[in-house]
Amino acid sequence: MAANRVSRRLMGRLRLASQGLLGPGLGSVPDAVRWMTATQAQDLQAALWAIGLRVPGSGLADVRAALEDGSVVRSWPMRGTLHLVAPEDLRWMLDLTAERLTRMIAGRHRELDITWADVEKCRDVALERVAGGGSVSRSELFAVFEAAGQPTTGQRGIHILGTLCRHGWLVQGPLAGNQQLLVAFDEWIPNSRELERQDGIAEFALRYFRSHGPATLRDFAWWTQIPLTEVRSAFEQIRGQLVELEFGDSSYWVSPETASLLDGGVPGQRSVLLLPGFDEFLLGYQDRSLVLAPEHANKIVPGGNGVFKKTIVAGGEVMGTWGRAGTSRSAAVVPELFDDARPLGANARAAFTRAAEQYLEFLNT
């Protein structure tokens, strides 16, 4: 079957639809996290809004509650970056990605004088400290490491902690304010799925294209840091469950459900969304130029510093950034558009106001 050719203006709106940002949304907080497969969560507050935005009617307390009860977990499943994932998915994701990341940071571990014996020592004292359903803050855990003769200064502590989490010995658990306590992986996540490597890559890819499509194989390989050769091989198992779209010289893959929107008109042409920094709509792809004009990229990640600003997305296109003025319940949400010559029209201004009200209501619920 010939691939469908689509225009740039439709691609962003199709991605909004795939990500649960248009229409009825994704049902519940755990459902949304599971559907998204992995949601960038280096910035916890941004991640809470990223999920809340996809679950209409949810409040900040609902997303925090899911972290508290373990129906959502936050760990380092890929790219050495924190993500929200469904608890049953974390171990098989780590099995796919941890070894490659360990090789990539081996040089840094040598600089920090971290040996495998050091990791095992820290594992043993950490698991002893949290055994029987216990939890510990990061600073308390680092004190345990120090008492065992393992220095934690100069990033040594965080690298050891990351290693213990990547290997499935520890995981971040309940919240203490805006920090998460660390708990034993097997106690916090008693039921984990196990997948053979190629089957795991195939499922990872299928779920990524369903929740993030239209996207390319290179997008997925970048997102997970799984080698493209392995991605291409595993993709053959699932390509029949996806629809191919053509844009430029590339093939983009998307779920049949999202692709079917092309038949009746893709919604969201007049949508205005206030996305958090680091949102998957922008961050979840190697090539972001479909939704963010390259000349404006530096306004989202100033100086390429890796810190993504909050974005205004109108009709599937990133049009500017936004911020919150003040901290009271009546705090205003302030837009900063890329191009003053392209102001929001009356309908878009009204949609922006509704989006701002939704955000403030989320924070207070």
Secondary structure, DSSP 8 states (H G I E B T S, - for coil): ---EE--HHHHHHHHHHHTT-STT--SSHHHHHHHHSSEE-SSHHHHHHHHHHHSTT--HHHHHHHHHHTSSEEEEEETTEEEEE-HHHHHHHHHHHHHHHHHHTHHHHHHTT--HHHHHHHHHHHHHHHTTT--B-HHHHHHHHHHTT---TTTHHHHHHHHHHHTTSEEEEEEETTEEEEEEHHHH--------HHHHHHHHHHHHHHHH-SB-HHHHHHHHT--HHHHHHHHTTTGGGSEEEEETTEEEEE-HHHHTHHHH--S-TT-EEEE-TT-HHHHT-S--TTTS-GGGHHHHSGGG-S----EEEETTEEEEEEEEE-SSTT-EEEEEES-TTS---HHHHHHHHHHHHHHHHHHT-
